[in-house]
Every structure is written in structure tokens, then in C-alpha cells.
């Protein structure tokens, strides 16, 4: 996996599992891997939106075929 992709996935993991622990250095890491401000903003919005959808589904007890 390319390092930039790994950095973005790690950021997504952290934002999903421990959002209160995100610090400026996390965003700087993405910049250092070549992500522009717009790309970082879009990534945060997509990550947050999917987390929101998942919380709604979990809160309503909605299950999918993949849930087993």
C-alpha cells in the first residue's frame, strides 16, 4: 500500500475510533504525504458522514446481510 494511502487510512481510523484525540499533527501528516487542503476537507467530510450513517443504523438496530 502506498504510504499516502496508509496515512489517510490511519487518519480515518483515528477519526472514527478516537475523534477527540485528533491534533494538528495528524492533519500535518496528511499534508506531508501530498494531500491538499481540499482533499483533506473532503476526506474528513466523507469519514464523518459514514460514521454518522453507521451511528444511525446502529441506533435504530438496522442490520445488513453482512452483519451475519
C-alpha positions in Angstrom: 0.0 0.0 0.0 1.4 3.4 -0.9 2.5 5.5 2.2 0.0 8.3 1.4 -2.9 5.8 1.3 -1.8 4.2 4.6 -1.6 7.7 6.2 -5.1 8.5 5.1 -6.4 5.2 6.4 -4.7 5.7 9.7 -6.3 9.1 9.9 -9.7 7.7 9.1 -9.3 5.0 11.8 -8.3 7.6 14.4 -11.1 10.0 13.4 -13.6 7.1 13.7 -12.4 5.5 16.9 -11.0 8.4 18.9 -12.0 11.7 17.3 -11.2 13.7 20.4 -7.5 12.7 20.0 -7.1 14.3 16.6 -4.4 17.0 16.8 -2.9 19.4 14.3 0.0 17.0 13.7 -2.5 14.4 12.3 -3.5 16.9 9.6 0.1 17.9 9.0 1.0 14.2 8.4 -1.6 14.2 5.6 -0.2 17.4 4.1 3.3 15.9 4.3 2.0 13.0 2.2 0.9 15.5 -0.5 -2.8 15.9 0.4 -4.1 19.3 -0.5 -6.4 21.2 1.9 -9.5 20.4 -0.3 -8.6 16.7 -0.3 -8.3 16.7 3.5 -11.5 18.5 3.9 -13.3 16.1 1.6 -11.8 13.1 3.4 -13.0 14.4 6.8 -16.4 15.0 5.4 -16.7 11.5 3.9 -15.3 9.9 7.1 -17.7 11.9 9.3 -20.7 11.2 7.1 -20.2 7.4 7.0 -19.7 7.4 10.8 -23.0 9.4 11.1 -24.8 6.8 8.9 -23.4 3.9 10.9 -24.4 5.5 14.2 -28.0 6.0 12.9 -28.1 2.4 11.6 -26.7 1.1 14.9 -29.0 3.3 17.0 -32.1 2.0 15.1 -30.9 -1.6 15.2 -30.7 -1.8 11.4 -28.7 -4.9 10.3 -27.5 -5.9 6.9 -26.8 -9.3 5.3 -23.1 -8.6 6.1 -23.8 -8.4 9.8 -24.4 -12.1 10.0 
